């Protein structure tokens, strides 16, 4: 039985930890996750999804603020891991930790590397309107997602699929891909391949600042932004001085000669003219201080006067 130290934090990493914890071939010696963080309006200290699963399996858990200290290095080294498996952990691994495991540190990354190195690769694949994404297993080095590629698993992105939905789907690809990767490294059948640095791209973390909709962009571009920012930070605009979150849209096969941002409503549907005369319908939205609802329900209590623009 091969020993594993697992490092991860969000929901994305849960299926990978579960397959290892349930396996008869791998022994999870230690789970490292981010410290409990305050969440919600009441700022209640909440464990990460990875920690919650580790507790269910009775696994040893360690939650350092970072991995720089000697204590952390010694704790990991004492476990003598054959593998360190990393999935959306949230901290850079120092070289001395990378050098600990016999077969190396294997990272599960939510893109088809070398495309979308860095943070939020899944969200950016949706924002950019990509048709295909996937998960890559990578042999980690000291760079930011620059290590040698091991295996990949692809997924088609639906035209209306949100980043949250793609996130969940990719996480479900991880268990099988991870086990194939670990076995392949043990047997020597998986050979690391250098990344093409010339084809590499980097993406940044998401921010609320980027969530304001620019209605001069085309309907396709705005539709992809709305999908890519769901579930956070959610695309938004203004309605009568209040914040209006936009959750679902549809690109319509029609043209308008009205100015970008012009809004009209008909038969329970909200139509918005976008850049180059393209048209979008806003299907689900949430006005500040209210609940999320369909456009039809929204229009029962609100209206758009002639000439109204977002």
KAVEN-V10761 format. One record per helix or strand of 3 or more residues. SS is the DSSP state (a for helix, b for strand). FROM is the first residue (numbers start at 1). LEN is the number of residues. If there is no record, write none. Layout:
# KAVEN-V10761
<<SS;FROM;LEN> <SS;FROM;LEN>>
This chain:
# KAVEN-V10761
<<b;2;7> <a;11;11> <b;26;7> <b;37;3> <b;44;3> <a;49;8> <a;70;9> <b;83;5> <a;95;4> <b;105;5> <a;121;7> <b;132;8> <b;148;9> <a;163;25> <a;197;3> <a;208;4> <a;219;10> <b;235;5> <b;242;14> <b;262;5> <b;269;5> <a;275;3> <b;278;10> <a;295;7>>
